[in-house]
Amino acid sequence: MPDIMKQWECEFRKAAKADNLALFRNHLLKLGLPDEPESLLHGTIQIVQACCTYAKLDSHSPAGFLALQKYNPAEVEDARYAFTFDLCGKAFARVLLSAAKTEII
């Protein structure tokens, strides 16, 4: 995994741990999903890494996309939309996008 993705993952996990996953727990509960914030953490990291990998395959930099992917959306001025995915009942994932984005990457 490239350094920029490792750094993002470390910062994301650190923020989630500092909050004891309360933000993710509340997010899931508001959506009527199971109280499994660890699953949301794990799934989010996997989906973000996959998006970045595909971006690199298409010769795009994942830096702008990664900058949007903060644990706390309030820390990202441009984060307008939060897409939450149920990954076949195995995990959940959340991706943040700005209103200016017409593509994920």
Backbone as CSV, one residue per row, in Angstrom:
resi,resn,N_x,N_y,N_z,CA_x,CA_y,CA_z,C_x,C_y,C_z
1,MET,0.861,-1.184,0.000,0.000,0.000,0.000,0.902,1.241,0.000
2,PRO,0.669,2.164,-0.928,1.496,3.373,-0.983,1.433,4.180,0.316
3,ASP,2.476,4.988,0.528,2.597,5.771,1.761,1.399,6.673,2.016
4,ILE,0.869,7.328,0.982,-0.253,8.241,1.191,-1.473,7.484,1.724
5,MET,-1.665,6.269,1.269,-2.798,5.470,1.742,-2.544,4.944,3.163
6,LYS,-1.312,4.576,3.443,-0.967,4.132,4.801,-1.181,5.265,5.795
7,GLN,-0.718,6.452,5.420,-0.874,7.623,6.296,-2.356,7.915,6.523
8,TRP,-3.149,7.881,5.432,-4.592,8.118,5.568,-5.209,7.098,6.511
9,GLU,-4.902,5.824,6.321,-5.495,4.783,7.163,-5.124,4.974,8.636
10,CYS,-3.870,5.283,8.906,-3.432,5.505,10.296,-4.195,6.665,10.932
11,GLU,-4.329,7.770,10.205,-5.044,8.937,10.729,-6.528,8.633,10.923
12,PHE,-7.113,7.899,9.991,-8.527,7.547,10.064,-8.792,6.653,11.279
13,ARG,-7.948,5.623,11.446,-8.095,4.718,12.598,-7.877,5.454,13.927
14,LYS,-6.896,6.341,13.943,-6.601,7.105,15.161,-7.800,7.965,15.565
15,ALA,-8.418,8.639,14.602,-9.587,9.482,14.888,-10.756,8.631,15.368
16,ALA,-10.955,7.472,14.749,-12.047,6.578,15.151,-11.823,6.052,16.568
17,LYS,-10.596,5.691,16.873,-10.269,5.180,18.209,-10.458,6.267,19.269
18,ALA,-10.030,7.483,18.946,-10.156,8.595,19.898,-11.618,8.880,20.237
19,ASP,-12.491,8.619,19.288,-13.928,8.846,19.455,-14.656,7.596,19.955
20,ASN,-13.901,6.516,20.121,-14.479,5.225,20.516,-15.588,4.807,19.536
21,LEU,-15.416,5.186,18.264,-16.339,4.854,17.176,-17.758,5.399,17.377
22,ALA,-17.914,6.381,18.248,-19.252,6.930,18.534,-19.890,7.545,17.293
23,LEU,-19.123,8.263,16.489,-19.665,8.882,15.283,-20.187,7.811,14.320
24,PHE,-19.425,6.735,14.134,-19.867,5.644,13.260,-21.081,4.931,13.845
25,ARG,-21.087,4.746,15.145,-22.232,4.089,15.803,-23.501,4.915,15.567
26,ASN,-23.417,6.214,15.769,-24.573,7.099,15.551,-25.006,7.094,14.083
27,HIS,-24.054,7.079,13.186,-24.353,7.060,11.755,-25.162,5.807,11.394
28,LEU,-24.719,4.671,11.877,-25.421,3.413,11.599,-26.824,3.414,12.196
29,LEU,-26.936,3.893,13.423,-28.234,3.897,14.088,-29.222,4.822,13.373
30,LYS,-28.750,5.977,12.896,-29.626,6.900,12.162,-30.163,6.263,10.885
31,LEU,-29.383,5.355,10.303,-29.791,4.684,9.071,-30.568,3.391,9.335
32,GLY,-30.745,3.050,10.611,-31.457,1.823,10.950,-30.646,0.568,10.673
33,LEU,-29.326,0.714,10.639,-28.444,-0.420,10.393,-27.947,-0.986,11.729
34,PRO,-27.460,-2.218,11.712,-26.973,-2.831,12.956,-25.868,-2.007,13.617
35,ASP,-25.815,-2.101,14.933,-24.815,-1.381,15.730,-23.475,-2.104,15.616
36,GLU,-22.810,-1.903,14.477,-21.530,-2.558,14.199,-20.520,-1.532,13.665
37,PRO,-20.124,-0.579,14.503,-19.223,0.473,14.014,-17.855,-0.047,13.580
38,GLU,-17.396,-1.157,14.164,-16.122,-1.731,13.738,-16.214,-2.204,12.296
39,SER,-17.377,-2.727,11.935,-17.613,-3.170,10.567,-17.600,-1.979,9.604
40,LEU,-18.162,-0.870,10.018,-18.152,0.339,9.200,-16.725,0.861,9.036
41,LEU,-15.949,0.803,10.091,-14.552,1.232,10.024,-13.785,0.362,9.029
42,HIS,-13.880,-0.939,9.201,-13.154,-1.880,8.349,-13.593,-1.744,6.883
43,GLY,-14.886,-1.717,6.650,-15.404,-1.617,5.298,-15.041,-0.311,4.619
44,THR,-15.090,0.786,5.378,-14.731,2.092,4.825,-13.282,2.095,4.368
45,ILE,-12.409,1.568,5.191,-10.984,1.512,4.830,-10.795,0.688,3.559
46,GLN,-11.478,-0.439,3.456,-11.336,-1.281,2.267,-11.870,-0.588,1.010
47,ILE,-13.024,0.038,1.113,-13.607,0.710,-0.054,-12.747,1.892,-0.496
48,VAL,-12.265,2.682,0.459,-11.414,3.824,0.108,-10.127,3.331,-0.552
49,GLN,-9.533,2.275,-0.026,-8.322,1.726,-0.634,-8.602,1.218,-2.046
50,ALA,-9.742,0.572,-2.238,-10.103,0.076,-3.574,-10.281,1.238,-4.552
51,CYS,-10.979,2.295,-4.129,-11.174,3.470,-4.990,-9.834,4.079,-5.385
52,CYS,-8.933,4.159,-4.437,-7.617,4.738,-4.715,-6.808,3.851,-5.660
53,THR,-6.907,2.556,-5.492,-6.202,1.625,-6.362,-6.709,1.737,-7.792
54,TYR,-8.026,1.791,-7.955,-8.590,1.936,-9.295,-8.227,3.291,-9.901
55,ALA,-8.185,4.313,-9.090,-7.796,5.633,-9.594,-6.374,5.590,-10.138
56,LYS,-5.501,4.934,-9.396,-4.108,4.846,-9.838,-3.991,4.036,-11.128
57,LEU,-4.821,3.001,-11.270,-4.817,2.217,-12.511,-5.206,3.084,-13.702
58,ASP,-6.050,4.075,-13.443,-6.482,5.005,-14.484,-5.600,6.247,-14.550
59,SER,-4.453,6.191,-13.902,-3.474,7.292,-13.892,-3.999,8.568,-13.247
60,HIS,-4.860,8.433,-12.244,-5.353,9.570,-11.473,-4.714,9.545,-10.089
61,SER,-4.499,10.704,-9.523,-3.997,10.785,-8.159,-5.174,10.632,-7.191
62,PRO,-5.009,9.803,-6.166,-6.067,9.650,-5.181,-6.052,10.719,-4.088
63,ALA,-5.125,11.666,-4.151,-4.933,12.635,-3.069,-6.187,13.445,-2.755
64,GLY,-6.858,13.961,-3.762,-8.063,14.758,-3.521,-9.184,13.938,-2.901
65,PHE,-9.354,12.728,-3.396,-10.364,11.823,-2.849,-10.040,11.487,-1.392
66,LEU,-8.783,11.162,-1.112,-8.378,10.835,0.260,-8.582,12.008,1.201
67,ALA,-8.363,13.220,0.715,-8.536,14.405,1.559,-9.978,14.544,2.038
68,LEU,-10.930,14.033,1.268,-12.344,14.074,1.669,-12.692,13.005,2.705
69,GLN,-11.897,11.953,2.785,-12.251,10.794,3.599,-11.739,10.911,5.035
70,LYS,-12.336,11.796,5.774,-12.013,11.955,7.197,-13.026,11.156,8.022
71,TYR,-12.612,10.725,9.180,-13.537,10.020,10.071,-14.718,10.923,10.410
72,ASN,-14.416,12.167,10.750,-15.466,13.124,11.101,-15.745,14.029,9.895
73,PRO,-16.896,13.871,9.251,-17.191,14.684,8.070,-17.167,16.191,8.338
74,ALA,-17.411,16.594,9.575,-17.401,18.020,9.910,-16.014,18.634,9.737
75,GLU,-14.983,17.801,9.668,-13.614,18.289,9.478,-13.285,18.554,8.013
76,VAL,-14.215,18.221,7.122,-13.990,18.392,5.689,-15.015,19.384,5.160
77,GLU,-14.553,20.581,4.868,-15.457,21.654,4.436,-16.259,21.262,3.192
78,ASP,-15.621,20.553,2.279,-16.271,20.205,1.015,-17.123,18.939,1.077
79,ALA,-17.128,18.236,2.195,-17.896,16.987,2.280,-19.384,17.311,2.345
80,ARG,-20.077,17.036,1.274,-21.492,17.351,1.182,-22.348,16.090,1.295
81,TYR,-21.859,14.996,0.736,-22.631,13.754,0.690,-21.885,12.625,1.386
82,ALA,-22.622,11.818,2.125,-22.071,10.612,2.749,-22.838,9.422,2.192
83,PHE,-22.159,8.626,1.398,-22.764,7.424,0.844,-22.382,6.251,1.733
84,THR,-23.380,5.514,2.175,-23.139,4.373,3.050,-23.567,3.110,2.327
85,PHE,-22.695,2.130,2.336,-22.915,0.886,1.613,-23.024,-0.298,2.565
86,ASP,-23.942,-1.192,2.275,-24.029,-2.494,2.941,-23.317,-3.461,2.013
87,LEU,-22.198,-3.983,2.444,-21.383,-4.858,1.611,-21.798,-6.312,1.815
88,CYS,-22.946,-6.638,1.243,-23.484,-8.008,1.271,-23.672,-8.545,2.693
89,GLY,-23.973,-7.665,3.634,-24.192,-8.093,5.006,-22.926,-8.441,5.766
90,LYS,-21.774,-8.306,5.116,-20.490,-8.655,5.749,-19.828,-7.453,6.408
91,ALA,-20.106,-6.282,5.883,-19.512,-5.047,6.401,-20.294,-3.874,5.842
92,PHE,-19.993,-2.696,6.374,-20.574,-1.454,5.881,-19.414,-0.555,5.486
93,ALA,-19.691,0.436,4.641,-18.657,1.391,4.245,-19.299,2.751,4.024
94,ARG,-18.530,3.801,4.306,-19.005,5.166,4.097,-17.969,5.909,3.274
95,VAL,-18.447,6.579,2.221,-17.590,7.379,1.364,-18.152,8.791,1.347
96,LEU,-17.292,9.773,1.538,-17.691,11.174,1.506,-17.340,11.778,0.154
97,LEU,-18.252,12.575,-0.379,-18.021,13.265,-1.646,-18.427,14.716,-1.514
98,SER,-17.820,15.548,-2.332,-18.176,16.974,-2.352,-19.228,17.203,-3.409
99,ALA,-19.885,18.328,-3.341,-20.877,18.690,-4.345,-20.210,18.947,-5.685
100,ALA,-18.960,19.331,-5.668,-18.237,19.641,-6.900,-17.821,18.396,-7.669
101,LYS,-17.788,17.266,-7.006,-17.361,16.032,-7.651,-18.475,15.465,-8.509
102,THR,-18.147,15.166,-9.743,-19.109,14.476,-10.606,-18.700,13.019,-10.770
103,GLU,-17.489,12.700,-10.333,-16.990,11.344,-10.348,-16.411,11.066,-8.978
104,ILE,-16.331,9.813,-8.582,-15.732,9.480,-7.283,-14.262,9.837,-7.282
105,ILE,-13.567,9.555,-8.333,-12.142,9.875,-8.436,-11.924,10.688,-9.684
